[in-house]
Amino acid sequence: MSPTPAKPGGAHHPARRAVLRGAFTAAVVTGTGAALLPLFDREPSTAARPAPGPAPEGARPAVEQFAETYRGREIRGTPIVVPAAAPDGDRAALSAVPATEVRIDGRPLHVMRRADGTYLSDVTHYESFPTLLETARAAVDELGPTARLARPAAHRM
């Protein structure tokens, strides 16, 4: 099959298929650029920070203390001491592990520390944050202005 001959006036006009292919390519490139722009157009303060490495064996997590009003909600991180688990009569039971209790509007936010040193909460369970304060702020963002954390369940014995 031979290429399409040029028009009698000497000017070669591209085929419809070539024009459509070029338009489609331009649309794909433009759409991809628009989709990726938020990833590359961030301020340095909101850029992703590398996650802290795993804590050395036997190292205890740092205790954070904070109190602030964020988006109209009171966030408070208070140092507490958690007794170490040990069998009855074992002297190791006398040792304790420092921790931080996080509360939003006076209600406790359950926070867990991951193996890589970051934190997650029950509210933002699929996202990790480098500090407890950032974890609490993300929980407030997720809760919105009206939702509240559930009251802690009463322990019955």
C-alpha positions in Angstrom: 0.0 0.0 0.0 1.5 3.4 -1.0 1.2 6.6 1.0 -1.6 9.0 0.1 -0.5 11.4 -2.7 -0.3 15.1 -2.0 -3.2 17.3 -3.0 -2.9 19.0 -6.5 -2.0 22.4 -4.9 1.2 20.9 -3.5 0.1 21.3 0.2 0.0 18.1 2.2 -2.8 17.9 4.8 -2.5 15.4 7.6 -4.9 12.5 7.6 -7.9 12.6 10.1 -6.4 9.7 12.0 -3.1 11.6 12.6 -4.9 14.7 13.8 -7.0 12.6 16.2 -4.0 10.7 17.5 -2.1 14.0 18.2 -5.2 15.5 20.0 -5.5 12.3 22.1 -1.8 12.4 23.0 -2.0 16.0 24.0 -5.1 15.3 26.2 -3.4 12.4 27.9 -0.3 14.4 28.7 -2.3 17.4 29.9 -4.5 15.1 32.1 -1.5 13.3 33.6 0.2 16.6 34.4 -2.9 18.0 36.1 -3.3 14.8 38.1 0.4 14.9 39.3 0.5 18.6 39.9 -0.6 18.4 43.6 2.2 16.0 44.3 4.9 18.3 43.1 3.4 21.7 43.9 3.6 21.5 47.7 5.1 24.0 50.2 8.2 22.6 51.9 6.3 22.6 55.3 3.7 20.2 54.0 6.1 18.0 52.0 6.2 14.3 53.1 8.9 13.7 55.7 10.7 10.4 55.7 9.4 8.2 58.4 11.7 7.8 61.4 13.7 4.5 61.4 12.9 1.8 63.8 13.8 2.5 67.4 16.8 0.7 68.8 16.1 -2.4 70.8 15.1 -1.6 74.3 14.6 2.1 73.6 11.4 3.7 75.0 9.2 6.0 72.9 9.5 9.7 73.7 6.8 11.2 75.8 5.0 14.2 74.2 3.1 16.8 76.1 0.9 19.3 74.3 -2.3 21.3 74.7 -3.8 23.4 72.0 -7.1 24.4 70.3 -7.2 23.1 66.8 -10.2 24.0 64.6 -12.2 24.7 67.6 -11.4 21.4 69.4 -9.3 21.0 72.4 -6.4 18.6 71.9 -4.3 17.6 74.9 -1.4 15.2 75.3 -0.6 14.3 78.9 2.3 12.2 80.0 1.2 9.1 82.0 3.0 6.0 83.4 1.8 2.6 82.3 2.8 -0.3 84.6 4.8 -2.9 82.8 3.1 -6.3 82.5 4.7 -9.0 84.6 3.5 -12.1 86.5 2.4 -11.7 90.1 5.3 -11.4 92.5 7.8 -10.5 89.9 9.9 -7.4 90.7 9.8 -6.3 87.1 6.1 -5.3 87.8 7.5 -2.4 89.8 9.0 -0.8 86.6 6.8 1.4 84.5 6.8 2.6 80.9 6.2 6.3 80.1 3.5 7.1 77.6 1.2 9.9 76.4 -2.6 9.9 76.8 -4.2 11.9 73.9 -7.6 13.5 74.4 -9.9 15.5 72.1 -12.4 17.6 73.9 -11.8 15.6 77.0 -12.4 12.2 75.4 -9.6 9.7 74.9 -8.3 9.0 71.4 -6.9 5.5 71.1 -3.4 5.9 69.5 -1.1 3.1 68.5 2.6 3.2 67.7 3.8 1.4 64.6 7.0 -0.5 64.2 8.6 2.3 62.1 8.0 4.8 65.0 5.0 6.6 63.5 1.5 6.7 65.0 -2.0 5.9 63.9 -5.4 6.3 65.7 -8.8 4.6 65.6 -10.1 7.6 63.6 -7.4 7.7 61.0 -6.6 4.0 61.0 -5.1 3.7 57.5 -2.7 6.7 57.7 0.4 7.2 59.9 1.8 10.4 61.4 5.3 11.1 62.8 4.1 12.7 66.1 1.1 12.3 68.4 0.1 15.9 67.9 -0.1 15.4 64.1 -2.1 12.2 64.7 -4.6 14.1 67.0 -4.9 17.0 64.4 -5.6 14.5 61.7 -8.3 12.9 63.9 -9.9 16.3 64.4 -9.8 16.9 60.6 -11.5 13.6 60.1 -14.1 14.1 62.8 -15.2 17.5 61.5 -16.8 20.3 63.5 -19.6 18.3 65.1 -18.7 14.6 65.5 -17.3 13.5 68.8 -15.3 10.5 70.0 -17.2 7.8 71.7 -17.1 7.7 75.5 -14.8 5.0 76.9 -16.6 1.8 77.8 -17.0 1.1 81.5 -14.9 -1.8 82.7 -16.9 -4.3 84.6 -15.4 -7.0 86.8 
